Every structure is written in structure tokens, then in C-alpha cells.
Amino acid sequence: MTAKLWTYLPSDEGALRIDRAFYERLASNTERRELVESFIIPIRSGRAWPVRAGQLCRVVIVEGAQVADFNAWHLHNPRERFWAARTKQLEASHVTTGNRLWSVLPYLRPMLTITNDTIDYGVDEDGGRCHDLLGTRCDPYVNKLLTGEEFDFSCHSNLTRAVLPWGLAEQDVHDVLNIFQVTGLTADSDRYFMKPSPARKGDFFEFFAEIDLLCAISTCPGGDLSIPLWGPDAADPISVCRPLGVEVYQPPAELLDGWQSPQPSDYRGMHGMAVP
Ligand SMILES: [Zn+2]
């Protein structure tokens, strides 16, 4: 076995560095921000909403633990959307304060930066961590595969219904960030596992929009994931499904001094092809 171990690291330190003081100021000056919008997403449903560049958004545990399946697009160009796989490489497989979510090619820029995560789960005895990028959304196709049954309120379906009014469709739904979800890979068999969400009433996950965003969330029909959806112990987890709150805030202009919305990648090559 080779000992070689390396990760995605920039040749120029600045490329992935964030101005932590800037984001800490945004996160801590809560009394100076103005509430733009707030709403509740009921159980087993989805909703999409805009967050403008320079605004903050919180996903809030309003009753009790509940997992949120999150998608994000550029508000004005939905081809630019969140890229879970590259975010895992540039950031981590579970994200928290200070991590960013990156967009797909050919854009590859930070779409949002996480400013405040009250969960602070760390790593547990099984290697489980919170706010998951290893997995993806539940969907009716895998449900049919595993159970033979049809179910219309999987996260994929909830997100599909949520984005239709914004001119998007099922094909625009993409791999998610599972907010408030604890996951890991088993040490012996390298299999994906999930655990009950540790979130409690009042917990929140807050981010700063680096570009104009369309965000969407599904309140997972698995609820807090304390009851298996599949397998021999499966049961209907509707008793552990809870609504989630969303709050959008505008911080005062002076807190945004010096910040600039990031530009898409400036790679202008032709992938090795000559101009025809
Ligand atoms: Zn789900």
C-alpha cells in the first residue's frame, strides 16, 4: 500500500482562502440586519426562493430535528448550479461555518459561504459528521427499486414541484447538500450510512449569498432519519417529520464594504481545440 496522500490544493494560497473576519462580522452583527422574507416549509414538501448576492439566509429548526435537502442555482442562469462533487474536493464531504458551495463548469465559483452553523457536531465514534455531501436526495425511482412501491413525496419530487413555478424542471434538480443530516462511510465495508439528526429547536444553518441565487429545499419525508425508510426495520417516519423555517436577511451596506461578488472562472481555452 502506498502512503501517498494528497488533496486539491491551490498553487496560489489565495485561491481558496476566505476573509474569515468579514464573514464573522456578518454572522455576529445580527441586530443590524433587516428581515427580507421568512416562511415555513411544511412537512414532506418543497419550496424555492431567491437570495440576492450580499444577503444572508437561515434554514431554521422550528419544531424539532428535520433534514433539509438543498439545491441552488444562479438566479438568472440555471445552467450554473451547485456542484456537490467538486465541493467535496475543494472543501469537505460535510460542510460547516467557513465552507463554501461551488458551482459547476464552466463557471466554478463560490455560490455561497456558510456563516453560522449551530450544530457543531464534529465527528462521532462511527466517523459520522453533519451536513452531508456524500449522499444525495431520496427519489421515487430508487424508492421503487428498493421497495416496489410508488411514493410521490421524495425530496427529488418535492424539489421538482418547488422549481416548476420558476421555469425549471425535473432535470434541473441536482445532487443536494443534506442540511442537518449525519452521515458517514462504514469503516469495514465503505457503505454510506445515515444517523438521526442531532438538530434541536432553535438550531440554524446560515449562509451568505455570493451571487444571486435561486435556492430550494425539500423537507425530507424521512424527517429526522430516526426511522429507516428501507430495509427490514423500515416504517413510515411521518411521526418524525417536522416543518423547517427559512429567513432571508439584508445586512447593512457597511458590513459589505470591500466584498465583491465572485466572477466565473476566467479559463478561456478551447480544451485543446483550434478555432475552426
Ligand atoms: Zn429525502
Boltz pocket constraint, residues with backbone or C-beta under 6 A from the ligand:
constraints:
  - pocket:
      binder: B
      contacts: [[A, 69], [A, 137], [A, 138], [A, 154], [A, 155], [A, 156], [A, 219], [A, 220], [A, 221], [A, 222]]
      max_distance: 6.0
